Amino acid sequence: MASQSKLLREYVSRLEEACGEGHDFIVILKYAKRDEAIKRILAKSKVERALSGVLTKVRYKGKEISVFITGKLILKGVEARGTAEKILEELLAPRYNIQ
């Protein structure tokens, strides 16, 4: 986790590869930033299905992401950790990055 960007360190508590045949990653958002992160993710992706306000399935750049209200994300079909980090950075970045 030392190589993660400042943005990921701010919002992500853990990023782990899931067990099994699929190439999935499990992301745990930091509790204090959870609501803000979920809003950013939902604003930048296409919502495919929402289940009782507990789970929202979205699609971003062809990847399916399950977003749980608890702050857990499942990125499906992501081949490598670097790709998962890049997707997360894009989703969590502010819409207008003024420096």
Sequence and secondary structure as in RCSB ss.txt:
>XXXX:A:sequence
MASQSKLLREYVSRLEEACGEGHDFIVILKYAKRDEAIKRILAKSKVERALSGVLTKVRYKGKEISVFITGKLIL
KGVEARGTAEKILEELLAPRYNIQ
>XXXX:A:secstr
 TTS HHHHHHEEEEEE SSSS  EEEEE GGGHHHHHHHHHHHSEEEEEETTTEEEEEETTEEEEEETTSEEEE
ES   HHHHHHHHHHHHS SS   
